[in-house]
C-alpha cells in the first residue's frame, strides 16, 4: 500500500473509533425492533438464555462494570473486528487480480 493510503486508513480509523467511544454510551437503552418482536411473540427469554454467554451481550464487554467504558470498548472491538475481516477479504480479492 502506498503511504498516502495508509495515512488515510489510519486517520479514518481513528475518527471512527473516536466517534464510537464518544457516541456509543448515549445509545438508546430501549430494545431494538428484533428484540421487541421477540418480546411480543414470547420467545425473548429463550434468546436471552443463549446470548447471555456472549462476550458482547447487550453491547457491553463482560467483566467491566462501568457502562460507558463497557459500551465504548464494545464499539471499538466491533470496529477492529470488521476492519480486520474487511482487510483480509480485500487482500484476497487483490491477490486474485494479480
N, C-alpha and C positions, 0 to 999 in steps of 0.2 A: 504494500500500500504506500502511496506517496505521502509525504509529510503533511501536506495541507489537509488531506482527507482524514488522517489520524487525529490531527488537531481539531477538526470539525467534530469527529466522533467523540473525542474527549470533552469538548465544550458542551455538546448537545447532551451527552450522558450526565454531565454534572448538573446541567439545568433541570433535566428530567428528575434526577434524584432529589435535588433541592425542592422542586415542586411537590414531589411525593412526600417528603418529610414535612413540609410546611402545611400542606393542604389535607393530607390523609387523616390527621386527627380530628378534623372537622366534618368527616363523612357522616352521613345520617346513620343513626343507630336503629332506625326503623327497618323492618325486614324488606328485602328486595322482592320483586314480583314472584320469583320462583319459590322463595321461602313462604310468601303469603299464600300462594296456591296450595303448597304442601300443608300449610296450617289449615286452610279452608277445607281441604279434602280429607284431613285427619291422619296423614302419614308423616307429619313433621317429626314426631318423636322417634320414629323408626330411622329417619335420616340422621338425626342428631346422635343416636347411639353409634352409628357407623363413623361419622365425621368428627366425633369428639376427640379421636386419637390422631387427627390430622395435625401436622406441625403448624399450620396456619389457620386453624379453626376460627371462624368469626373475624377474619382479617387481623389476627394478633399472633404473636410469637409465644409459644408455650414457655412458661417459666419466668416471663418478665411481667412484673406486677403493674408497672406504670402503663396505663392505657395509651397515652400519647406516644411514648417511646416504642411500645409494642406494635402499635399500628403503623408508625413510621418505618420501623425496621422491617415489618412485613412487606410494606410497599417497596423498600429498597431491595429486599431479597427477590421479590417478584420481578422487578425491573432487571436485575442482574441475570436471573434465570432466562427471561425472554431474550435478553441481549445475547447471551451465550448460545442459546439454541438458534437464534437468527444468524449469528456469525458462523456457526458450524454449517448450517444449510447453505448460506451464501458461498462459503469456501468450497463446498462440494459441487455446487452449481458452476462456480467459476472454474474448478478443476476439469469438469466435463467439457467445457467450451474450449479449453486449451488442447 
